[in-house]
């Protein structure tokens, strides 16, 4: 197994950094790209990290925000035979509207949306419920929102006048089943990490959490929510937690202070070979 972070807000080794996320996952020769970042970093960073995008078997989109779907058209030109997995709600128009500010369009960019809609039906997989991409790789589908402290993490709406909140139902994660437990990869984790792990444990039938990698969208989280997240992670007792992208610097510092060395901030250029 090999996991490489191709796009993140932070980078090392001369890679391009951008507000976005993308991870390369390779298991037994099967190659998955999880999200595509905002658009400028994926292709050059993949080349620098020795990842041939034309060899990918599958693209999984965690949700329909611009910073996770920004290079779809580039990828499909490089690899027109790739299979794509996402939820249909990823196609919605959506906005971030902070109090006192104008609406900001955070939808999938038009060119990427058109490219996505052009994928032939036999290679386009619309995901609602939990399923499998490979025998050892699962996808969550819609995640139940049960924890009282976990919300989507921001002022998200489906209109420009703050009338219709966006629940971001399309938010999905993937998991990899190993001998040491599950490795969970999140995009933004708008469903909440506690909700996501609970859901994944239930649908996978595996309780042990080996590791968590990805954006956790704790940038606006209250101290109460941060403490609840740390308490849950302690109970799961993973070997590693790698917060990325939208987790937030203050939240990452809190996680490190509370959980110690199992927490390592992610960055574009990070490579993992978990021995699972």
Protein Blocks (a to p, Z undefined) as FASTA:
>chain_A
ZZddfbdfbdeehiacdddddddddeehiacdehjbjolmmmmmmmmnopafklpfbdcd
fbjcfklmmmmmmmmmmmmmbccdddfklmpccddddehiacddfbdcfklmmmmmmpcf
klcccdfbdcdfbfklccebjaddfbfkbcehiacdfbfnopaccehlmpccdddddfkb
ccdddfklmnopklmmmmmmmmnopabdfbdcddehlmlgcfklmmmmmmmmmmnopabd
cdehjnojklmmmmmmmnommbccddehiacdddZZ
